[in-house]
Amino acid sequence: MHYLKTVQKQVDLIVDGFFAMLPSLVIALLVLMITWALARFAVRIADRITRRTSLRADLKQLLDTLVRLAIWIFGLLIAATVVMPGLTPASLVAGLGIGAVAIGFAFQDILENFLAGVLIMLRDKMQIGDLIEAQGILGRVEKITLRETHIRQLTNELTILPNSMIFKNPVKIITDEATRRDEITFGVAVETDLRKAETVIRKVLDGLPAISRDRPVEVYAVNFASGAVNFVVRWWADTRANDFARVKSDVIMGIQQAFDEAGVDMPSSDMKLVDVRPEKPRETGPA
């Protein structure tokens, strides 16, 4: 019976304490509601301000997140002070210091992705809309958050990568420059007049409007093969105004048609091409 009275006494103390704190809890809840409304209003104001500037979309998103985060931290501190009147700035800083260590160990991956997201948004490269290749995934950056990056693949699948993977690993930004170089390699019959073949190739590329005139077209005879001479053709094209794959297709079809008209023969598809570059000397072991 003595134990029952002790338990009943403790329960009564808890209930009395709850009702005593009820006004403070209500006020703290009101503070949180005001914080929520104030955060939404501040984000709208920030959006209106940044809309008139030339900030990138990812930087605007970062600014909205930081504004929202700052207001919520301030509101949570006020709510905690209302619920616990004895809470002082010194004790709060000490508690945050101990808590930060514990949170850092418990949520190491989340914090790593958070910091990586901030750094990705702050750097100039890899903006929303860029075509990138990261971790073997090729697609356009659709969205960057503080936790992850959304990449829409060219086949329309959506891939979500943690920001730490993108920040710590090489990323190929294909659309960083609008003008890109492409090339093809093919063979012509060994008895062909190579100067004539080069002239035909250059004439074809000069007649394609998608080929950039700011950079030279490169046509080289690179090596001999079985019954053929291999050419490599390089050109530059503006990917903003032209489909990169379509330009390459036009080059291939144009060269083949021009070769047919000029009587330039190409090796048959079943002919085995052999690279005749000098072989490396064999290493011999000790006798």
Secondary structure, 3 states (H helix, E strand, C coil): CHHHHHHHHHHHHHHHHHHHHHHHHHHHHHHHHHHHHHHHHHHHHHHHHHHCCCCCHHHHHHHHHHHHHHHHHHHHHHHHHHHCCCCCHHHHHHHHHHHHHHHHHHCHHHHHHHHHHHHHHHCCCCCCCCEEEECCEEEEEEEECCCEEEEEECCCCEEEEEHHHHHHCCEEECCCCCEEEEEEEEEEECCCCHHHHHHHHHHHHHCCCCECCCCCCEEEEEEEECCEEEEEEEEEEECCCCCHHHHHHHHHHHHHHHHHHHCCCCCCCCCCCCCCCCCCCCCCCCC
